[in-house]
Each structure stands twice: as C-alpha cells, then as structure tokens.
C-alpha cells in the first residue's frame, strides 16, 4: 500500500484463498445467495434468524441496553425490550441484503433506496461546494453511501477488519461506484484533500474517540463526548454540512433516505457550539429510526470526571 494513497486496495490477491479463510468464503457465499433473493423472500427469513441472534448475542445486547437506559431514562421496560428486538430484526434484515450492493444493478439500487431532500445537494452543487454528510452509525449506512455515490463523487473512511477477506469484501462493496475507501490512519488531511478535489464524504460524529479534544454536550437523555472537527474541515474545504437519515421499510422492502438542510455555518463556530450542533444532528437522525441505530457500540464510553462507566 502506497504511503501517498492510504486507501484500501480493492484488487484480489491469492492470499485471500488461504485455507484459514475458507470459512469466511462460505459466509460471503451465503451473503451472495441472500443478496440474489428478492427482499420479500429474504426479509421473513431474516426475522426468523434474528430470533436466534437475539438469544445468543447477550454481550452486545447488554451494551445496547445500557445505551438505551442512558439515552431514554424514562422509557418503560417493555418498550425498551421491544426496541431491542426490533433493532436485532433490522440488523439481520439489512446484513443479509448487504451483498446486493455488489451484485445488483445501479437501477436496482435506485429503486431500493428512495431519496428525498436532494434539492439540498443540488444547492451545494450550484454553489460549487462539496458536501460533508453527517450520519451516525446506522445499519443502512452503506446503502446511503452507495446511493448518493450514484449521483455525486464520494469517498469514505473505514476501520480495517482483522479478517483480511471480510476487509477486502466490504471495501469492494463500498467502493463499487468508484470512490476510494481511506484507512483511518489517513487522517483528516486526506479528507480535506478530497474536498478540495470536489469529492464529498460521510462523517460519523457519534463515535466516542476518548477525552482528548472532545467536548461534553447534551445528547438525548444524557451527555456525550464529541470531537468537534467538522466545522474547521468544512471551512477549510469550502464544504456544506448536511445531515442524512436512512431507514428500512420492511413492509415495502425499500430504504427511505432523507437529506436534511445544511447545518448553519455560525452554529459550527467554537468547539462547544459545534459539538452541540453535531449532537443535535445525530439525535435527529437516530430519532427518525431509533430501531435501526447501532446501539451495541460503546458510544458513551467516555464520561465526565467522577461519573462511573455505564457499561460496568
């Protein structure tokens, strides 16, 4: 891998057929089969499989329950339990359909993902500005990225999987429309260089990156450590910041992608203001489809001084 590029190499290499990866090839083969099935056949099968996942995924569910109790302290227990079950259902449905992003046609992707609010993208285009799309960790994020990549040049950034075959497969999917997938190590400079080329990308501001340079601001029913870097990045790259929401409609077997109005530049000035604006955008996206957010992530790992961990 070149030090200059710092993005994932999508090319196949023979090390990917090593015997220790044969189990992974089997898993990918199953995903490809599911990806070929129509959604109206696949989704009921996914809901059946989700019941088994719910029974065995106790550690992630413990984290998800802690997050939900912190973010929605007044939510009744039966409602919280149902939200967890719906969350697992949506995880399995979207996971089993993931391979269709690689093997289905572009016209199929347009039909699968219905877009509203594209006028906000067009306004940025008229102003000759690239876009930083704000989206937290939701199950359908890859559908959102590839659907938007059909209409405008985009890149993205991802953390490498330990399994090199899944790493190769996921980045083949994410770069299908031609956009590079940068490594985390590439840093903000790589993204700034892409903005200056006119390329847009997703920024996920909900990840807890530790106390260094993070700011504590209100988030749903608690407080959250947020890293305020988007404002400076947008200013340096002359970019607009647009929140994006996406949710899967299992009744109609399609995704609804909504592009929201730009965050005002004045709301991104100052670290506290920016952290608050980002958290509000994340709240808006999560609350649109709370059952489709990745609640199993330790998004509240960093706590204010003296406050115990919610995951103990």
C-alpha positions as CSV (number, residue, x, y, z in Angstrom):
1,X,0.0,0.0,0.0
2,X,1.4,3.4,-1.0
3,X,2.1,5.9,1.7
4,X,0.7,8.6,-0.5
5,X,-2.7,7.0,-1.2
6,X,-3.6,5.4,2.2
7,X,-6.8,3.9,0.9
8,X,-7.7,0.2,0.8
9,X,-6.5,-1.8,-2.2
10,X,-9.6,-3.4,-3.9
11,X,-7.6,-5.8,-6.0
12,X,-7.8,-9.5,-5.5
13,X,-4.7,-11.3,-4.3
14,X,-4.0,-15.0,-3.8
15,X,-3.6,-14.8,-0.1
16,X,-7.4,-14.4,0.1
17,X,-7.8,-18.1,-0.8
18,X,-5.7,-19.4,2.1
19,X,-7.4,-22.3,3.9
20,X,-7.8,-20.4,7.1
21,X,-10.2,-18.1,5.2
22,X,-12.4,-20.8,3.7
23,X,-15.0,-20.3,6.5
24,X,-15.1,-16.7,5.6
25,X,-15.6,-17.5,1.9
26,X,-18.5,-19.7,2.9
27,X,-20.1,-16.8,4.9
28,X,-19.6,-14.5,1.9
29,X,-21.1,-17.1,-0.4
30,X,-24.2,-17.3,1.8
31,X,-24.5,-13.5,1.7
32,X,-24.2,-13.5,-2.1
33,X,-27.1,-16.1,-2.2
34,X,-29.2,-14.0,0.1
35,X,-28.3,-10.9,-2.0
36,X,-29.8,-12.6,-5.1
37,X,-33.1,-13.3,-3.3
38,X,-35.9,-10.8,-3.6
39,X,-36.4,-8.8,-0.4
40,X,-39.9,-10.0,0.1
41,X,-38.5,-13.6,0.3
42,X,-35.3,-12.7,2.3
43,X,-36.9,-10.4,5.0
44,X,-39.1,-13.1,6.6
45,X,-36.2,-15.4,6.7
46,X,-34.1,-12.7,8.3
47,X,-36.7,-12.2,11.0
48,X,-36.6,-15.9,11.8
49,X,-32.8,-15.9,12.1
50,X,-33.0,-12.7,14.2
51,X,-34.7,-14.7,17.0
52,X,-31.6,-16.9,17.3
53,X,-29.3,-13.9,17.2
54,X,-31.3,-12.3,20.0
55,X,-30.8,-15.3,22.2
56,X,-27.1,-15.6,21.7
57,X,-25.9,-12.0,21.4
58,X,-26.0,-11.3,25.1
59,X,-22.8,-9.2,25.4
60,X,-23.8,-6.7,22.6
61,X,-27.4,-6.6,23.9
62,X,-26.0,-5.7,27.4
63,X,-24.2,-2.7,25.8
64,X,-27.3,-1.7,23.8
65,X,-29.5,-1.9,26.9
66,X,-27.1,0.4,28.8
67,X,-27.1,2.9,26.0
68,X,-30.8,2.9,25.7
69,X,-31.3,3.4,29.5
70,X,-28.9,6.3,29.5
71,X,-30.4,7.9,26.4
72,X,-34.0,7.3,27.2
73,X,-34.1,7.1,31.0
74,X,-37.9,7.3,31.1
75,X,-38.6,4.6,28.6
76,X,-40.7,1.8,30.1
77,X,-39.0,-1.6,30.2
78,X,-41.5,-3.3,27.8
79,X,-40.9,-0.6,25.2
80,X,-37.1,-0.9,25.7
81,X,-37.2,-4.6,25.2
82,X,-39.3,-4.3,22.0
83,X,-36.9,-1.7,20.7
84,X,-34.0,-4.1,21.2
85,X,-35.9,-6.9,19.4
86,X,-36.7,-4.5,16.5
87,X,-33.1,-3.5,16.4
88,X,-31.8,-7.0,16.0
89,X,-34.5,-7.7,13.4
90,X,-33.3,-4.7,11.3
91,X,-29.7,-5.7,11.8
92,X,-30.2,-9.2,10.3
93,X,-32.5,-8.0,7.5
94,X,-30.0,-5.4,6.4
95,X,-27.0,-7.6,6.8
96,X,-28.5,-10.4,4.7
97,X,-29.2,-7.9,1.9
98,X,-25.8,-6.3,2.0
99,X,-24.3,-8.3,-0.9
100,X,-27.0,-6.9,-3.3
101,X,-25.0,-3.7,-3.2
102,X,-22.2,-5.5,-5.0
103,X,-24.2,-7.7,-7.4
104,X,-27.4,-5.9,-8.2
105,X,-27.6,-3.2,-11.0
106,X,-27.5,0.5,-10.4
107,X,-31.1,0.9,-11.4
108,X,-32.0,-1.7,-8.8
109,X,-30.2,0.4,-6.2
110,X,-32.1,3.5,-7.2
111,X,-35.4,1.5,-6.7
112,X,-34.3,0.1,-3.4
113,X,-33.3,3.5,-2.0
114,X,-35.9,6.3,-2.3
115,X,-34.3,9.7,-1.9
116,X,-35.9,12.9,-0.6
117,X,-34.3,16.3,0.0
118,X,-31.9,16.0,-2.9
119,X,-32.5,19.7,-3.5
120,X,-30.0,20.4,-0.7
121,X,-27.4,18.6,-2.6
122,X,-28.3,20.5,-5.8
123,X,-28.0,23.8,-3.9
124,X,-24.4,22.8,-2.9
125,X,-23.6,21.9,-6.5
126,X,-24.9,25.3,-7.7
127,X,-22.6,26.9,-5.2
128,X,-19.7,24.7,-6.3
129,X,-19.3,23.2,-2.8
130,X,-18.6,19.6,-1.9
131,X,-20.6,18.1,1.0
132,X,-19.8,16.6,4.3
133,X,-22.7,14.3,5.0
134,X,-23.4,13.8,8.7
135,X,-24.7,10.3,9.6
136,X,-24.2,8.3,12.8
137,X,-23.7,4.6,12.8
138,X,-27.0,3.2,11.5
139,X,-27.5,-0.2,9.9
140,X,-28.3,1.2,6.4
141,X,-25.3,3.5,6.1
142,X,-23.7,1.6,3.2
143,X,-27.0,1.8,1.3
144,X,-27.0,5.6,1.8
145,X,-23.3,6.0,0.7
146,X,-23.6,4.0,-2.5
147,X,-27.0,5.5,-3.4
148,X,-25.6,9.0,-3.1
149,X,-22.4,7.9,-4.9
150,X,-24.6,7.2,-8.0
151,X,-25.2,11.0,-8.3
152,X,-22.1,12.7,-7.0
153,X,-18.4,11.8,-6.5
154,X,-17.7,10.5,-3.0
155,X,-15.0,8.9,-0.8
156,X,-15.2,7.3,2.6
157,X,-13.1,6.3,5.5
158,X,-13.3,3.0,7.4
159,X,-11.6,1.0,10.1
160,X,-9.9,-2.2,8.9
161,X,-11.3,-5.6,9.9
162,X,-9.0,-8.1,11.5
163,X,-10.2,-10.6,8.9
164,X,-8.5,-9.6,5.6
165,X,-11.1,-11.3,3.5
166,X,-14.0,-9.5,5.0
167,X,-11.9,-6.4,4.8
168,X,-11.5,-6.9,1.1
169,X,-15.1,-7.8,0.5
170,X,-16.6,-4.8,2.5
171,X,-14.3,-2.4,0.7
172,X,-15.2,-3.9,-2.7
173,X,-18.8,-3.2,-1.8
174,X,-18.2,0.4,-0.5
175,X,-16.0,1.4,-3.5
176,X,-18.3,-0.2,-6.2
177,X,-19.2,3.2,-7.6
178,X,-15.5,4.2,-7.9
179,X,-15.0,6.1,-4.6
180,X,-11.9,5.3,-2.5
181,X,-12.2,3.9,1.0
182,X,-9.5,5.5,3.1
183,X,-7.9,4.0,6.1
184,X,-8.4,5.7,9.5
185,X,-4.7,6.3,9.6
186,X,-5.0,8.6,6.6
187,X,-6.5,11.2,8.9
188,X,-8.3,14.5,8.3
189,X,-5.7,15.7,5.7
190,X,-6.7,13.0,3.3
191,X,-10.4,14.0,3.6
192,X,-9.5,17.7,3.2
193,X,-7.6,16.9,0.0
194,X,-10.7,15.1,-1.3
195,X,-12.9,18.1,-0.5
196,X,-10.6,20.3,-2.5
197,X,-11.0,18.0,-5.4
198,X,-14.8,18.4,-5.2
199,X,-15.4,15.0,-3.6
200,X,-17.9,14.5,-0.8
201,X,-17.9,12.0,2.1
202,X,-19.7,10.8,5.2
203,X,-18.5,11.9,8.6
204,X,-19.8,9.8,11.6
205,X,-19.6,12.1,14.6
206,X,-21.2,9.7,17.1
207,X,-18.1,7.6,17.8
208,X,-16.5,8.0,21.2
209,X,-12.9,8.8,20.4
210,X,-11.9,9.4,24.0
211,X,-11.4,12.6,26.2
212,X,-8.6,14.2,24.2
213,X,-10.0,17.3,22.5
214,X,-13.6,16.0,22.9
215,X,-16.3,18.2,24.3
216,X,-19.2,17.1,26.6
217,X,-22.6,18.3,25.5
218,X,-26.2,17.2,25.9
219,X,-27.2,14.1,23.9
220,X,-30.7,12.7,24.2
221,X,-31.2,12.0,27.9
222,X,-27.5,12.2,28.8
223,X,-24.2,13.9,27.9
224,X,-21.7,12.7,25.3
225,X,-18.1,13.3,24.4
226,X,-18.0,14.7,20.8
227,X,-14.9,15.6,18.8
228,X,-15.6,18.9,17.1
229,X,-13.5,18.9,13.9
230,X,-16.2,19.2,11.2
231,X,-16.5,22.9,11.4
232,X,-12.8,23.5,10.7
233,X,-12.8,20.9,8.0
234,X,-15.8,22.4,6.3
235,X,-14.4,25.9,6.4
236,X,-11.0,24.7,5.0
237,X,-12.6,22.7,2.3
238,X,-15.4,25.2,1.5
239,X,-18.0,22.4,2.1
240,X,-21.6,22.3,3.3
241,X,-22.6,20.0,6.2
242,X,-25.8,18.1,5.5
243,X,-27.2,15.5,8.0
244,X,-28.6,12.4,6.4
245,X,-31.1,9.9,7.7
246,X,-31.9,6.4,6.3
247,X,-34.3,3.7,7.4
248,X,-35.5,0.4,6.1
249,X,-39.2,0.0,5.5
250,X,-39.7,-3.8,5.9
251,X,-43.4,-3.5,4.7
252,X,-42.5,-2.1,1.3
253,X,-39.0,-3.6,1.2
254,X,-37.1,-0.4,0.5
255,X,-35.0,2.2,2.1
256,X,-36.1,5.8,2.7
257,X,-33.1,8.2,2.5
258,X,-33.7,11.8,3.6
259,X,-31.2,14.6,3.1
260,X,-31.7,17.3,5.7
261,X,-31.0,21.1,5.4
262,X,-27.4,22.2,5.9
263,X,-26.2,23.0,9.4
264,X,-25.7,26.7,9.6
265,X,-22.0,27.8,9.5
266,X,-22.5,30.0,12.5
267,X,-23.6,27.0,14.6
268,X,-20.3,25.3,13.9
269,X,-18.2,28.1,15.2
270,X,-16.5,27.3,18.5
271,X,-15.9,23.8,19.9
272,X,-18.9,23.8,22.3
273,X,-21.3,25.1,19.6
274,X,-20.1,22.6,17.1
275,X,-20.3,19.7,19.4
276,X,-23.8,20.7,20.3
277,X,-24.8,21.1,16.6
278,X,-23.4,17.7,15.8
279,X,-25.1,16.0,18.7
280,X,-28.4,17.6,17.6
281,X,-28.0,16.4,14.1
282,X,-27.2,12.9,15.4
283,X,-30.3,13.0,17.6
284,X,-32.4,14.0,14.6
285,X,-31.1,11.1,12.5
286,X,-31.4,8.5,15.3
287,X,-34.9,9.5,16.4
288,X,-36.2,9.1,12.8
289,X,-35.5,5.4,13.0
290,X,-34.4,4.5,16.6
291,X,-34.7,0.8,15.9
292,X,-32.0,1.0,13.2
293,X,-29.2,2.6,15.1
294,X,-26.1,0.6,16.2
295,X,-26.9,0.7,19.9
296,X,-24.4,-2.1,20.6
297,X,-21.5,0.4,20.1
298,X,-20.0,1.9,23.3
299,X,-20.8,5.4,22.2
300,X,-20.9,6.7,25.8
301,X,-17.6,5.1,27.0
302,X,-16.0,8.5,27.9
303,X,-17.9,10.0,30.9
304,X,-17.5,13.3,32.7
305,X,-14.9,13.3,35.5
306,X,-16.1,11.4,38.5
307,X,-19.0,9.7,36.7
308,X,-18.8,5.9,36.6
309,X,-19.0,3.8,33.4
310,X,-22.5,2.9,32.2
311,X,-21.1,-0.4,30.9
312,X,-19.8,-1.8,34.3
